[in-house]
Amino acid sequence: MSGEWVSGPATSDDGRTVIVTGRLDVDKFRSNRRFAVRVEVTWPYSGSESDAMGMPDKATSTLMEQVTDALADAFRRDPVAVMTGIYTGAGERNWVFYTASTNIFGRKLNEALESFPLLPLKVYCENDPGWAEYDEMSEALPGPGE
């Protein structure tokens, strides 16, 4: 993934560890008022796909990293959205994006994932012009170099 990223642990509502990875270099997107829609793409996993702590097993984790790379590459080449965060743990991987158009985002998402088998993804969109989710995530993460 390109960009400046930082990771750290957080705790889910049920006490399990969630690894939060946040992008720091988002100013050019955040200053563009058109990037006001937050899109969350969630991959739930359970049973044989996860361990007792709610982290994905090795095979699922490897596939998730391939998906992460495909998403990052697609939106780097055509910046209709910016990936700002990745949450992994408590039985799910959640990628967070900000975009100007859910229609274009959906098309690019499908293009990025077309080489993969059908994935159990859920997509949620919400207007978030103030980037509230990003600010909340940023407060929980260590600063660069920490």
Secondary structure as UniProt FT lines:
FT   STRAND          5..11
FT   TURN            13..14
FT   STRAND          17..23
FT   HELIX           27..30
FT   TURN            33..34
FT   STRAND          37..44
FT   HELIX           47..49
FT   TURN            52..53
FT   HELIX           58..77
FT   STRAND          81..89
FT   TURN            90..91
FT   STRAND          92..99
FT   HELIX           102..113
FT   TURN            114..115
FT   STRAND          122..127
FT   TURN            129..130
FT   HELIX           132..140
FT   TURN            144..145
//
